[in-house]
């Protein structure tokens, strides 16, 4: 796989991981939401987190979807880099 494509995929997946982390932090700090940036973060991460939530619903008030998504994205990054 060309190095440019590997770098692009790695950058894209890393950005998704940062957006998921930002969503977790925003949910702790401002759970009711807010401006346009917060709406963008939610819209960018919901397509990734919603299918995971359907498989593993939140238990005892903890949403495991962000953690699982970040682990899967991390594994995908490692696989792509090794190609």
mmCIF file of the N, C-alpha and C atoms, coordinates in Angstrom:
data_MODEL
# 
_entry.id   MODEL 
# 
loop_
_atom_site.group_PDB 
_atom_site.id 
_atom_site.type_symbol 
_atom_site.label_atom_id 
_atom_site.label_alt_id 
_atom_site.label_comp_id 
_atom_site.label_asym_id 
_atom_site.label_entity_id 
_atom_site.label_seq_id 
_atom_site.pdbx_PDB_ins_code 
_atom_site.Cartn_x 
_atom_site.Cartn_y 
_atom_site.Cartn_z 
_atom_site.occupancy 
_atom_site.B_iso_or_equiv 
_atom_site.pdbx_formal_charge 
_atom_site.auth_seq_id 
_atom_site.auth_comp_id 
_atom_site.auth_asym_id 
_atom_site.auth_atom_id 
_atom_site.pdbx_PDB_model_num 
ATOM 1   N N  . UNK A 1 1  ? 0.849   -1.162 0.000  1.00 0.00 ? 1  UNK A N  1 
ATOM 2   C CA . UNK A 1 1  ? 0.000   0.000  0.000  1.00 0.00 ? 1  UNK A CA 1 
ATOM 3   C C  . UNK A 1 1  ? 0.905   1.239  0.000  1.00 0.00 ? 1  UNK A C  1 
ATOM 4   N N  . UNK A 1 2  ? 0.596   2.212  -0.841 1.00 0.00 ? 2  UNK A N  1 
ATOM 5   C CA . UNK A 1 2  ? 1.447   3.410  -0.888 1.00 0.00 ? 2  UNK A CA 1 
ATOM 6   C C  . UNK A 1 2  ? 1.483   4.142  0.450  1.00 0.00 ? 2  UNK A C  1 
ATOM 7   N N  . UNK A 1 3  ? 2.633   4.742  0.722  1.00 0.00 ? 3  UNK A N  1 
ATOM 8   C CA . UNK A 1 3  ? 2.829   5.425  2.002  1.00 0.00 ? 3  UNK A CA 1 
ATOM 9   C C  . UNK A 1 3  ? 1.854   6.581  2.186  1.00 0.00 ? 3  UNK A C  1 
ATOM 10  N N  . UNK A 1 4  ? 1.503   7.256  1.103  1.00 0.00 ? 4  UNK A N  1 
ATOM 11  C CA . UNK A 1 4  ? 0.570   8.382  1.209  1.00 0.00 ? 4  UNK A CA 1 
ATOM 12  C C  . UNK A 1 4  ? -0.793  7.892  1.675  1.00 0.00 ? 4  UNK A C  1 
ATOM 13  N N  . UNK A 1 5  ? -1.253  6.770  1.138  1.00 0.00 ? 5  UNK A N  1 
ATOM 14  C CA . UNK A 1 5  ? -2.541  6.218  1.531  1.00 0.00 ? 5  UNK A CA 1 
ATOM 15  C C  . UNK A 1 5  ? -2.518  5.746  2.980  1.00 0.00 ? 5  UNK A C  1 
ATOM 16  N N  . UNK A 1 6  ? -1.437  5.116  3.386  1.00 0.00 ? 6  UNK A N  1 
ATOM 17  C CA . UNK A 1 6  ? -1.298  4.659  4.774  1.00 0.00 ? 6  UNK A CA 1 
ATOM 18  C C  . UNK A 1 6  ? -1.330  5.855  5.718  1.00 0.00 ? 6  UNK A C  1 
ATOM 19  N N  . UNK A 1 7  ? -0.601  6.906  5.365  1.00 0.00 ? 7  UNK A N  1 
ATOM 20  C CA . UNK A 1 7  ? -0.590  8.106  6.211  1.00 0.00 ? 7  UNK A CA 1 
ATOM 21  C C  . UNK A 1 7  ? -1.964  8.750  6.280  1.00 0.00 ? 7  UNK A C  1 
ATOM 22  N N  . UNK A 1 8  ? -2.684  8.787  5.160  1.00 0.00 ? 8  UNK A N  1 
ATOM 23  C CA . UNK A 1 8  ? -4.026  9.372  5.152  1.00 0.00 ? 8  UNK A CA 1 
ATOM 24  C C  . UNK A 1 8  ? -4.976  8.588  6.049  1.00 0.00 ? 8  UNK A C  1 
ATOM 25  N N  . UNK A 1 9  ? -4.971  7.266  5.919  1.00 0.00 ? 9  UNK A N  1 
ATOM 26  C CA . UNK A 1 9  ? -5.854  6.432  6.738  1.00 0.00 ? 9  UNK A CA 1 
ATOM 27  C C  . UNK A 1 9  ? -5.486  6.569  8.209  1.00 0.00 ? 9  UNK A C  1 
ATOM 28  N N  . UNK A 1 10 ? -4.209  6.582  8.500  1.00 0.00 ? 10 UNK A N  1 
ATOM 29  C CA . UNK A 1 10 ? -3.760  6.731  9.885  1.00 0.00 ? 10 UNK A CA 1 
ATOM 30  C C  . UNK A 1 10 ? -4.194  8.084  10.447 1.00 0.00 ? 10 UNK A C  1 
ATOM 31  N N  . UNK A 1 11 ? -4.068  9.147  9.664  1.00 0.00 ? 11 UNK A N  1 
ATOM 32  C CA . UNK A 1 11 ? -4.479  10.471 10.104 1.00 0.00 ? 11 UNK A CA 1 
ATOM 33  C C  . UNK A 1 11 ? -5.990  10.541 10.305 1.00 0.00 ? 11 UNK A C  1 
ATOM 34  N N  . UNK A 1 12 ? -6.751  9.969  9.388  1.00 0.00 ? 12 UNK A N  1 
ATOM 35  C CA . UNK A 1 12 ? -8.209  9.980  9.491  1.00 0.00 ? 12 UNK A CA 1 
ATOM 36  C C  . UNK A 1 12 ? -8.687  9.233  10.734 1.00 0.00 ? 12 UNK A C  1 
ATOM 37  N N  . UNK A 1 13 ? -8.144  8.053  10.963 1.00 0.00 ? 13 UNK A N  1 
ATOM 38  C CA . UNK A 1 13 ? -8.555  7.268  12.122 1.00 0.00 ? 13 UNK A CA 1 
ATOM 39  C C  . UNK A 1 13 ? -8.103  7.916  13.431 1.00 0.00 ? 13 UNK A C  1 
ATOM 40  N N  . UNK A 1 14 ? -6.943  8.537  13.421 1.00 0.00 ? 14 UNK A N  1 
ATOM 41  C CA . UNK A 1 14 ? -6.486  9.256  14.619 1.00 0.00 ? 14 UNK A CA 1 
ATOM 42  C C  . UNK A 1 14 ? -7.396  10.445 14.915 1.00 0.00 ? 14 UNK A C  1 
ATOM 43  N N  . UNK A 1 15 ? -7.834  11.128 13.869 1.00 0.00 ? 15 UNK A N  1 
ATOM 44  C CA . UNK A 1 15 ? -8.761  12.250 14.065 1.00 0.00 ? 15 UNK A CA 1 
ATOM 45  C C  . UNK A 1 15 ? -10.088 11.754 14.635 1.00 0.00 ? 15 UNK A C  1 
ATOM 46  N N  . UNK A 1 16 ? -10.556 10.607 14.163 1.00 0.00 ? 16 UNK A N  1 
ATOM 47  C CA . UNK A 1 16 ? -11.786 10.033 14.713 1.00 0.00 ? 16 UNK A CA 1 
ATOM 48  C C  . UNK A 1 16 ? -11.619 9.672  16.184 1.00 0.00 ? 16 UNK A C  1 
ATOM 49  N N  . UNK A 1 17 ? -10.468 9.148  16.539 1.00 0.00 ? 17 UNK A N  1 
ATOM 50  C CA . UNK A 1 17 ? -10.219 8.824  17.944 1.00 0.00 ? 17 UNK A CA 1 
ATOM 51  C C  . UNK A 1 17 ? -10.224 10.086 18.797 1.00 0.00 ? 17 UNK A C  1 
ATOM 52  N N  . UNK A 1 18 ? -9.629  11.162 18.290 1.00 0.00 ? 18 UNK A N  1 
ATOM 53  C CA . UNK A 1 18 ? -9.632  12.422 19.036 1.00 0.00 ? 18 UNK A CA 1 
ATOM 54  C C  . UNK A 1 18 ? -11.041 12.983 19.168 1.00 0.00 ? 18 UNK A C  1 
ATOM 55  N N  . UNK A 1 19 ? -11.851 12.849 18.126 1.00 0.00 ? 19 UNK A N  1 
ATOM 56  C CA . UNK A 1 19 ? -13.238 13.316 18.205 1.00 0.00 ? 19 UNK A CA 1 
ATOM 57  C C  . UNK A 1 19 ? -14.030 12.515 19.236 1.00 0.00 ? 19 UNK A C  1 
ATOM 58  N N  . UNK A 1 20 ? -13.792 11.215 19.293 1.00 0.00 ? 20 UNK A N  1 
ATOM 59  C CA . UNK A 1 20 ? -14.478 10.383 20.291 1.00 0.00 ? 20 UNK A CA 1 
ATOM 60  C C  . UNK A 1 20 ? -14.035 10.790 21.690 1.00 0.00 ? 20 UNK A C  1 
ATOM 61  N N  . UNK A 1 21 ? -12.752 11.014 21.873 1.00 0.00 ? 21 UNK A N  1 
ATOM 62  C CA . UNK A 1 21 ? -12.256 11.462 23.173 1.00 0.00 ? 21 UNK A CA 1 
ATOM 63  C C  . UNK A 1 21 ? -12.853 12.819 23.540 1.00 0.00 ? 21 UNK A C  1 
ATOM 64  N N  . UNK A 1 22 ? -12.942 13.723 22.567 1.00 0.00 ? 22 UNK A N  1 
ATOM 65  C CA . UNK A 1 22 ? -13.556 15.028 22.812 1.00 0.00 ? 22 UNK A CA 1 
ATOM 66  C C  . UNK A 1 22 ? -15.019 14.869 23.205 1.00 0.00 ? 22 UNK A C  1 
ATOM 67  N N  . UNK A 1 23 ? -15.710 13.932 22.574 1.00 0.00 ? 23 UNK A N  1 
ATOM 68  C CA . UNK A 1 23 ? -17.122 13.705 22.913 1.00 0.00 ? 23 UNK A CA 1 
ATOM 69  C C  . UNK A 1 23 ? -17.268 13.222 24.347 1.00 0.00 ? 23 UNK A C  1 
ATOM 70  N N  . UNK A 1 24 ? -16.386 12.342 24.773 1.00 0.00 ? 24 UNK A N  1 
ATOM 71  C CA . UNK A 1 24 ? -16.441 11.851 26.150 1.00 0.00 ? 24 UNK A CA 1 
ATOM 72  C C  . UNK A 1 24 ? -16.205 13.003 27.127 1.00 0.00 ? 24 UNK A C  1 
ATOM 73  N N  . UNK A 1 25 ? -15.214 13.827 26.846 1.00 0.00 ? 25 UNK A N  1 
ATOM 74  C CA . UNK A 1 25 ? -14.914 14.941 27.736 1.00 0.00 ? 25 UNK A CA 1 
ATOM 75  C C  . UNK A 1 25 ? -16.066 15.938 27.759 1.00 0.00 ? 25 UNK A C  1 
ATOM 76  N N  . UNK A 1 26 ? -16.636 16.225 26.589 1.00 0.00 ? 26 UNK A N  1 
ATOM 77  C CA . UNK A 1 26 ? -17.772 17.156 26.525 1.00 0.00 ? 26 UNK A CA 1 
ATOM 78  C C  . UNK A 1 26 ? -18.959 16.600 27.297 1.00 0.00 ? 26 UNK A C  1 
ATOM 79  N N  . UNK A 1 27 ? -19.173 15.293 27.231 1.00 0.00 ? 27 UNK A N  1 
ATOM 80  C CA . UNK A 1 27 ? -20.309 14.711 27.949 1.00 0.00 ? 27 UNK A CA 1 
ATOM 81  C C  . UNK A 1 27 ? -20.143 14.833 29.459 1.00 0.00 ? 27 UNK A C  1 
ATOM 82  N N  . UNK A 1 28 ? -18.907 14.903 29.932 1.00 0.00 ? 28 UNK A N  1 
ATOM 83  C CA . UNK A 1 28 ? -18.677 15.101 31.364 1.00 0.00 ? 28 UNK A CA 1 
ATOM 84  C C  . UNK A 1 28 ? -18.816 16.564 31.747 1.00 0.00 ? 28 UNK A C  1 
ATOM 85  N N  . UNK A 1 29 ? -18.295 17.454 30.910 1.00 0.00 ? 29 UNK A N  1 
ATOM 86  C CA . UNK A 1 29 ? -18.234 18.873 31.240 1.00 0.00 ? 29 UNK A CA 1 
ATOM 87  C C  . UNK A 1 29 ? -19.560 19.572 30.964 1.00 0.00 ? 29 UNK A C  1 
ATOM 88  N N  . UNK A 1 30 ? -20.123 19.338 29.792 1.00 0.00 ? 30 UNK A N  1 
ATOM 89  C CA . UNK A 1 30 ? -21.367 20.007 29.390 1.00 0.00 ? 30 UNK A CA 1 
ATOM 90  C C  . UNK A 1 30 ? -22.331 18.973 28.821 1.00 0.00 ? 30 UNK A C  1 
ATOM 91  N N  . UNK A 1 31 ? -22.987 18.193 29.680 1.00 0.00 ? 31 UNK A N  1 
ATOM 92  C CA . UNK A 1 31 ? -23.826 17.096 29.186 1.00 0.00 ? 31 UNK A CA 1 
ATOM 93  C C  . UNK A 1 31 ? -25.042 17.547 28.378 1.00 0.00 ? 31 UNK A C  1 
ATOM 94  N N  . UNK A 1 32 ? -25.464 18.789 28.505 1.00 0.00 ? 32 UNK A N  1 
ATOM 95  C CA . UNK A 1 32 ? -26.638 19.264 27.767 1.00 0.00 ? 32 UNK A CA 1 
ATOM 96  C C  . UNK A 1 32 ? -26.294 19.750 26.366 1.00 0.00 ? 32 UNK A C  1 
ATOM 97  N N  . UNK A 1 33 ? -25.034 19.753 26.029 1.00 0.00 ? 33 UNK A N  1 
ATOM 98  C CA . UNK A 1 33 ? -24.644 20.207 24.704 1.00 0.00 ? 33 UNK A CA 1 
ATOM 99  C C  . UNK A 1 33 ? -24.370 21.694 24.678 1.00 0.00 ? 33 UNK A C  1 
ATOM 100 N N  . UNK A 1 34 ? -24.311 22.212 23.472 1.00 0.00 ? 34 UNK A N  1 
ATOM 101 C CA . UNK A 1 34 ? -23.995 23.627 23.368 1.00 0.00 ? 34 UNK A CA 1 
ATOM 102 C C  . UNK A 1 34 ? -23.954 24.063 21.924 1.00 0.00 ? 34 UNK A C  1 
ATOM 103 N N  . UNK A 1 35 ? -22.874 24.733 21.564 1.00 0.00 ? 35 UNK A N  1 
ATOM 104 C CA . UNK A 1 35 ? -22.752 25.371 20.266 1.00 0.00 ? 35 UNK A CA 1 
ATOM 105 C C  . UNK A 1 35 ? -22.470 24.433 19.105 1.00 0.00 ? 35 UNK A C  1 
ATOM 106 N N  . UNK A 1 36 ? -22.017 25.054 18.037 1.00 0.00 ? 36 UNK A N  1 
ATOM 107 C CA . UNK A 1 36 ? -21.791 24.346 16.786 1.00 0.00 ? 36 UNK A CA 1 
ATOM 108 C C  . UNK A 1 36 ? -20.678 23.319 16.842 1.00 0.00 ? 36 UNK A C  1 
ATOM 109 N N  . UNK A 1 37 ? -19.627 23.609 17.587 1.00 0.00 ? 37 UNK A N  1 
ATOM 110 C CA . UNK A 1 37 ? -18.519 22.666 17.677 1.00 0.00 ? 37 UNK A CA 1 
ATOM 111 C C  . UNK A 1 37 ? -18.967 21.374 18.348 1.00 0.00 ? 37 UNK A C  1 
ATOM 112 N N  . UNK A 1 38 ? -19.727 21.490 19.406 1.00 0.00 ? 38 UNK A N  1 
ATOM 113 C CA . UNK A 1 38 ? -20.221 20.302 20.109 1.00 0.00 ? 38 UNK A CA 1 
ATOM 114 C C  . UNK A 1 38 ? -21.170 19.521 19.210 1.00 0.00 ? 38 UNK A C  1 
ATOM 115 N N  . UNK A 1 39 ? -22.002 20.223 18.457 1.00 0.00 ? 39 UNK A N  1 
ATOM 116 C CA . UNK A 1 39 ? -22.901 19.543 17.517 1.00 0.00 ? 39 UNK A CA 1 
ATOM 117 C C  . UNK A 1 39 ? -22.103 18.805 16.456 1.00 0.00 ? 39 UNK A C  1 
ATOM 118 N N  . UNK A 1 40 ? -21.018 19.422 15.971 1.00 0.00 ? 40 UNK A N  1 
ATOM 119 C CA . UNK A 1 40 ? -20.169 18.750 14.982 1.00 0.00 ? 40 UNK A CA 1 
ATOM 120 C C  . UNK A 1 40 ? -19.549 17.486 15.558 1.00 0.00 ? 40 UNK A C  1 
ATOM 121 N N  . UNK A 1 41 ? -19.058 17.567 16.785 1.00 0.00 ? 41 UNK A N  1 
ATOM 122 C CA . UNK A 1 41 ? -18.438 16.398 17.423 1.00 0.00 ? 41 UNK A CA 1 
ATOM 123 C C  . UNK A 1 41 ? -19.454 15.266 17.535 1.00 0.00 ? 41 UNK A C  1 
ATOM 124 N N  . UNK A 1 42 ? -20.672 15.581 17.955 1.00 0.00 ? 42 UNK A N  1 
ATOM 125 C CA . UNK A 1 42 ? -21.704 14.556 18.093 1.00 0.00 ? 42 UNK A CA 1 
ATOM 126 C C  . UNK A 1 42 ? -22.083 13.974 16.733 1.00 0.00 ? 42 UNK A C  1 
ATOM 127 N N  . UNK A 1 43 ? -22.214 14.823 15.716 1.00 0.00 ? 43 UNK A N  1 
ATOM 128 C CA . UNK A 1 43 ? -22.592 14.335 14.385 1.00 0.00 ? 43 UNK A CA 1 
ATOM 129 C C  . UNK A 1 43 ? -21.486 13.503 13.755 1.00 0.00 ? 43 UNK A C  1 
ATOM 130 N N  . UNK A 1 44 ? -20.239 13.814 14.026 1.00 0.00 ? 44 UNK A N  1 
ATOM 131 C CA . UNK A 1 44 ? -19.123 13.073 13.449 1.00 0.00 ? 44 UNK A CA 1 
ATOM 132 C C  . UNK A 1 44 ? -18.915 11.721 14.115 1.00 0.00 ? 44 UNK A C  1 
ATOM 133 N N  . UNK A 1 45 ? -19.261 11.614 15.397 1.00 0.00 ? 45 UNK A N  1 
ATOM 134 C CA . UNK A 1 45 ? -18.989 10.374 16.114 1.00 0.00 ? 45 UNK A CA 1 
ATOM 135 C C  . UNK A 1 45 ? -20.193 9.441  16.240 1.00 0.00 ? 45 UNK A C  1 
ATOM 136 N N  . UNK A 1 46 ? -21.382 9.964  16.091 1.00 0.00 ? 46 UNK A N  1 
ATOM 137 C CA . UNK A 1 46 ? -22.574 9.128  16.277 1.00 0.00 ? 46 UNK A CA 1 
ATOM 138 C C  . UNK A 1 46 ? -22.655 7.955  15.295 1.00 0.00 ? 46 UNK A C  1 
ATOM 139 N N  . UNK A 1 47 ? -22.282 8.120  14.014 1.00 0.00 ? 47 UNK A N  1 
ATOM 140 C CA . UNK A 1 47 ? -22.335 6.952  13.115 1.00 0.00 ? 47 UNK A CA 1 
ATOM 141 C C  . UNK A 1 47 ? -21.401 5.818  13.534 1.00 0.00 ? 47 UNK A C  1 
ATOM 142 N N  . UNK A 1 48 ? -20.386 6.130  14.294 1.00 0.00 ? 48 UNK A N  1 
ATOM 143 C CA . UNK A 1 48 ? -19.461 5.094  14.771 1.00 0.00 ? 48 UNK A CA 1 
ATOM 144 C C  . UNK A 1 48 ? -19.977 4.481  16.067 1.00 0.00 ? 48 UNK A C  1 
ATOM 145 N N  . UNK A 1 49 ? -20.505 5.313  16.950 1.00 0.00 ? 49 UNK A N  1 
ATOM 146 C CA . UNK A 1 49 ? -20.895 4.844  18.275 1.00 0.00 ? 49 UNK A CA 1 
ATOM 147 C C  . UNK A 1 49 ? -22.271 4.174  18.308 1.00 0.00 ? 49 UNK A C  1 
ATOM 148 N N  . UNK A 1 50 ? -23.199 4.596  17.465 1.00 0.00 ? 50 UNK A N  1 
ATOM 149 C CA . UNK A 1 50 ? -24.570 4.056  17.507 1.00 0.00 ? 50 UNK A CA 1 
ATOM 150 C C  . UNK A 1 50 ? -24.625 2.544  17.270 1.00 0.00 ? 50 UNK A C  1 
ATOM 151 N N  . UNK A 1 51 ? -23.921 1.994  16.265 1.00 0.00 ? 51 UNK A N  1 
ATOM 152 C CA . UNK A 1 51 ? -23.981 0.527  16.092 1.00 0.00 ? 51 UNK A CA 1 
ATOM 153 C C  . UNK A 1 51 ? -23.393 -0.241 17.274 1.00 0.00 ? 51 UNK A C  1 
ATOM 154 N N  . UNK A 1 52 ? -22.376 0.325  17.901 1.00 0.00 ? 52 UNK A N  1 
ATOM 155 C CA . UNK A 1 52 ? -21.779 -0.340 19.064 1.00 0.00 ? 52 UNK A CA 1 
ATOM 156 C C  . UNK A 1 52 ? -22.765 -0.317 20.227 1.00 0.00 ? 52 UNK A C  1 
ATOM 157 N N  . UNK A 1 53 ? -23.474 0.791  20.383 1.00 0.00 ? 53 UNK A N  1 
ATOM 158 C CA . UNK A 1 53 ? -24.479 0.890  21.458 1.00 0.00 ? 53 UNK A CA 1 
ATOM 159 C C  . UNK A 1 53 ? -25.614 -0.101 21.253 1.00 0.00 ? 53 UNK A C  1 
ATOM 160 N N  . UNK A 1 54 ? -25.948 -0.401 19.993 1.00 0.00 ? 54 UNK A N  1 
ATOM 161 C CA . UNK A 1 54 ? -26.999 -1.386 19.746 1.00 0.00 ? 54 UNK A CA 1 
ATOM 162 C C  . UNK A 1 54 ? -26.545 -2.783 20.170 1.00 0.00 ? 54 UNK A C  1 
ATOM 163 N N  . UNK A 1 55 ? -25.268 -3.077 19.995 1.00 0.00 ? 55 UNK A N  1 
ATOM 164 C CA . UNK A 1 55 ? -24.741 -4.388 20.393 1.00 0.00 ? 55 UNK A CA 1 
ATOM 165 C C  . UNK A 1 55 ? -24.502 -4.482 21.892 1.00 0.00 ? 55 UNK A C  1 
ATOM 166 N N  . UNK A 1 56 ? -23.948 -3.408 22.463 1.00 0.00 ? 56 UNK A N  1 
ATOM 167 C CA . UNK A 1 56 ? -23.623 -3.381 23.884 1.00 0.00 ? 56 UNK A CA 1 
ATOM 168 C C  . UNK A 1 56 ? -24.259 -2.137 24.488 1.00 0.00 ? 56 UNK A C  1 
ATOM 169 N N  . UNK A 1 57 ? -25.449 -2.264 25.044 1.00 0.00 ? 57 UNK A N  1 
ATOM 170 C CA . UNK A 1 57 ? -26.112 -1.082 25.623 1.00 0.00 ? 57 UNK A CA 1 
ATOM 171 C C  . UNK A 1 57 ? -25.377 -0.612 26.882 1.00 0.00 ? 57 UNK A C  1 
ATOM 172 N N  . UNK A 1 58 ? -25.554 0.658  27.231 1.00 0.00 ? 58 UNK A N  1 
ATOM 173 C CA . UNK A 1 58 ? -24.934 1.172  28.460 1.00 0.00 ? 58 UNK A CA 1 
ATOM 174 C C  . UNK A 1 58 ? -25.385 0.367  29.681 1.00 0.00 ? 58 UNK A C  1 
ATOM 175 N N  . UNK A 1 59 ? -24.443 0.066  30.552 1.00 0.00 ? 59 UNK A N  1 
ATOM 176 C CA . UNK A 1 59 ? -24.756 -0.686 31.765 1.00 0.00 ? 59 UNK A CA 1 
ATOM 177 C C  . UNK A 1 59 ? -24.391 0.166  32.979 1.00 0.00 ? 59 UNK A C  1 
ATOM 178 N N  . UNK A 1 60 ? -25.288 0.214  33.933 1.00 0.00 ? 60 UNK A N  1 
ATOM 179 C CA . UNK A 1 60 ? -25.091 0.960  35.182 1.00 0.00 ? 60 UNK A CA 1 
ATOM 180 C C  . UNK A 1 60 ? -24.700 2.408  34.916 1.00 0.00 ? 60 UNK A C  1 
ATOM 181 N N  . UNK A 1 61 ? -25.242 2.979  33.850 1.00 0.00 ? 61 UNK A N  1 
ATOM 182 C CA . UNK A 1 61 ? -24.967 4.372  33.537 1.00 0.00 ? 61 UNK A CA 1 
ATOM 183 C C  . UNK A 1 61 ? -23.662 4.615  32.800 1.00 0.00 ? 61 UNK A C  1 
ATOM 184 N N  . UNK A 1 62 ? -22.932 3.553  32.466 1.00 0.00 ? 62 UNK A N  1 
ATOM 185 C CA . UNK A 1 62 ? -21.664 3.705  31.748 1.00 0.00 ? 62 UNK A CA 1 
ATOM 186 C C  . UNK A 1 62 ? -21.849 3.311  30.292 1.00 0.00 ? 62 UNK A C  1 
ATOM 187 N N  . UNK A 1 63 ? -21.423 4.187  29.405 1.00 0.00 ? 63 UNK A N  1 
ATOM 188 C CA . UNK A 1 63 ? -21.489 3.925  27.973 1.00 0.00 ? 63 UNK A CA 1 
ATOM 189 C C  . UNK A 1 63 ? -20.131 3.378  27.531 1.00 0.00 ? 63 UNK A C  1 
ATOM 190 N N  . UNK A 1 64 ? -20.111 2.125  27.147 1.00 0.00 ? 64 UNK A N  1 
ATOM 191 C CA . UNK A 1 64 ? -18.875 1.454  26.756 1.00 0.00 ? 64 UNK A CA 1 
ATOM 192 C C  . UNK A 1 64 ? -18.524 1.679  25.289 1.00 0.00 ? 64 UNK A C  1 
ATOM 193 N N  . UNK A 1 65 ? -19.424 2.268  24.515 1.00 0.00 ? 65 UNK A N  1 
ATOM 194 C CA . UNK A 1 65 ? -19.215 2.433  23.083 1.00 0.00 ? 65 UNK A CA 1 
ATOM 195 C C  . UNK A 1 65 ? -17.952 3.241  22.746 1.00 0.00 ? 65 UNK A C  1 
ATOM 196 N N  . UNK A 1 66 ? -17.671 4.375  23.411 1.00 0.00 ? 66 UNK A N  1 
ATOM 197 C CA . UNK A 1 66 ? -16.447 5.109  23.058 1.00 0.00 ? 66 UNK A CA 1 
ATOM 198 C C  . UNK A 1 66 ? -15.172 4.302  23.289 1.00 0.00 ? 66 UNK A C  1 
ATOM 199 N N  . UNK A 1 67 ? -15.123 3.571  24.388 1.00 0.00 ? 67 UNK A N  1 
ATOM 200 C CA . UNK A 1 67 ? -13.937 2.763  24.663 1.00 0.00 ? 67 UNK A CA 1 
ATOM 201 C C  . UNK A 1 67 ? -13.759 1.674  23.610 1.00 0.00 ? 67 UNK A C  1 
ATOM 202 N N  . UNK A 1 68 ? -14.828 0.983  23.283 1.00 0.00 ? 68 UNK A N  1 
ATOM 203 C CA . UNK A 1 68 ? -14.759 -0.079 22.283 1.00 0.00 ? 68 UNK A CA 1 
ATOM 204 C C  . UNK A 1 68 ? -14.386 0.490  20.921 1.00 0.00 ? 68 UNK A C  1 
ATOM 205 N N  . UNK A 1 69 ? -14.974 1.628  20.559 1.00 0.00 ? 69 UNK A N  1 
ATOM 206 C CA . UNK A 1 69 ? -14.670 2.251  19.274 1.00 0.00 ? 69 UNK A CA 1 
ATOM 207 C C  . UNK A 1 69 ? -13.198 2.654  19.196 1.00 0.00 ? 69 UNK A C  1 
ATOM 208 N N  . UNK A 1 70 ? -12.668 3.208  20.273 1.00 0.00 ? 70 UNK A N  1 
ATOM 209 C CA . UNK A 1 70 ? -11.263 3.613  20.261 1.00 0.00 ? 70 UNK A CA 1 
ATOM 210 C C  . UNK A 1 70 ? -10.338 2.412  20.185 1.00 0.00 ? 70 UNK A C  1 
ATOM 211 N N  . UNK A 1 71 ? -10.692 1.322  20.854 1.00 0.00 ? 71 UNK A N  1 
ATOM 212 C CA . UNK A 1 71 ? -9.878  0.114  20.759 1.00 0.00 ? 71 UNK A CA 1 
ATOM 213 C C  . UNK A 1 71 ? -9.887  -0.454 19.340 1.00 0.00 ? 71 UNK A C  1 
ATOM 214 N N  . UNK A 1 72 ? -11.061 -0.490 18.719 1.00 0.00 ? 72 UNK A N  1 
ATOM 215 C CA . UNK A 1 72 ? -11.164 -1.010 17.353 1.00 0.00 ? 72 UNK A CA 1 
ATOM 216 C C  . UNK A 1 72 ? -10.408 -0.106 16.381 1.00 0.00 ? 72 UNK A C  1 
ATOM 217 N N  . UNK A 1 73 ? -10.566 1.200  16.514 1.00 0.00 ? 73 UNK A N  1 
ATOM 218 C CA . UNK A 1 73 ? -9.842  2.120  15.640 1.00 0.00 ? 73 UNK A CA 1 
ATOM 219 C C  . UNK A 1 73 ? -8.330  1.974  15.825 1.00 0.00 ? 73 UNK A C  1 
ATOM 220 N N  . UNK A 1 74 ? -7.888  1.789  17.053 1.00 0.00 ? 74 UNK A N  1 
ATOM 221 C CA . UNK A 1 74 ? -6.464  1.568  17.313 1.00 0.00 ? 74 UNK A CA 1 
ATOM 222 C C  . UNK A 1 74 ? -5.952  0.301  16.652 1.00 0.00 ? 74 UNK A C  1 
ATOM 223 N N  . UNK A 1 75 ? -6.743  -0.759 16.697 1.00 0.00 ? 75 UNK A N  1 
ATOM 224 C CA . UNK A 1 75 ? -6.342  -2.004 16.031 1.00 0.00 ? 75 UNK A CA 1 
ATOM 225 C C  . UNK A 1 75 ? -6.291  -1.819 14.518 1.00 0.00 ? 75 UNK A C  1 
ATOM 226 N N  . UNK A 1 76 ? -7.249  -1.100 13.961 1.00 0.00 ? 76 UNK A N  1 
ATOM 227 C CA . UNK A 1 76 ? -7.256  -0.856 12.515 1.00 0.00 ? 76 UNK A CA 1 
ATOM 228 C C  . UNK A 1 76 ? -6.028  -0.048 12.112 1.00 0.00 ? 76 UNK A C  1 
ATOM 229 N N  . UNK A 1 77 ? -5.667  0.944  12.917 1.00 0.00 ? 77 UNK A N  1 
ATOM 230 C CA . UNK A 1 77 ? -4.466  1.734  12.621 1.00 0.00 ? 77 UNK A CA 1 
ATOM 231 C C  . UNK A 1 77 ? -3.242  0.835  12.599 1.00 0.00 ? 77 UNK A C  1 
ATOM 232 N N  . UNK A 1 78 ? -3.121  -0.038 13.577 1.00 0.00 ? 78 UNK A N  1 
ATOM 233 C CA . UNK A 1 78 ? -1.959  -0.934 13.622 1.00 0.00 ? 78 UNK A CA 1 
ATOM 234 C C  . UNK A 1 78 ? -1.914  -1.866 12.409 1.00 0.00 ? 78 UNK A C  1 
ATOM 235 N N  . UNK A 1 79 ? -3.063  -2.371 12.008 1.00 0.00 ? 79 UNK A N  1 
ATOM 236 C CA . UNK A 1 79 ? -3.104  -3.272 10.835 1.00 0.00 ? 79 UNK A CA 1 
ATOM 237 C C  . UNK A 1 79 ? -2.712  -2.515 9.576  1.00 0.00 ? 79 UNK A C  1 
ATOM 238 N N  . UNK A 1 80 ? -3.242  -1.309 9.401  1.00 0.00 ? 80 UNK A N  1 
ATOM 239 C CA . UNK A 1 80 ? -2.947  -0.531 8.195  1.00 0.00 ? 80 UNK A CA 1 
ATOM 240 C C  . UNK A 1 80 ? -1.471  -0.155 8.144  1.00 0.00 ? 80 UNK A C  1 
ATOM 241 N N  . UNK A 1 81 ? -0.892  0.206  9.263  1.00 0.00 ? 81 UNK A N  1 
ATOM 242 C CA . UNK A 1 81 ? 0.510   0.584  9.281  1.00 0.00 ? 81 UNK A CA 1 
ATOM 243 C C  . UNK A 1 81 ? 1.400   -0.603 8.939  1.00 0.00 ? 81 UNK A C  1 
ATOM 244 N N  . UNK A 1 82 ? 1.025   -1.789 9.349  1.00 0.00 ? 82 UNK A N  1 
ATOM 245 C CA . UNK A 1 82 ? 1.837   -2.979 9.068  1.00 0.00 ? 82 UNK A CA 1 
ATOM 246 C C  . UNK A 1 82 ? 1.744   -3.424 7.612  1.00 0.00 ? 82 UNK A C  1 
ATOM 247 N N  . UNK A 1 83 ? 0.710   -2.994 6.905  1.00 0.00 ? 83 UNK A N  1 
ATOM 248 C CA . UNK A 1 83 ? 0.589   -3.357 5.489  1.00 0.00 ? 83 UNK A CA 1 
ATOM 249 C C  . UNK A 1 83 ? 1.638   -2.581 4.756  1.00 0.00 ? 83 UNK A C  1 
# 
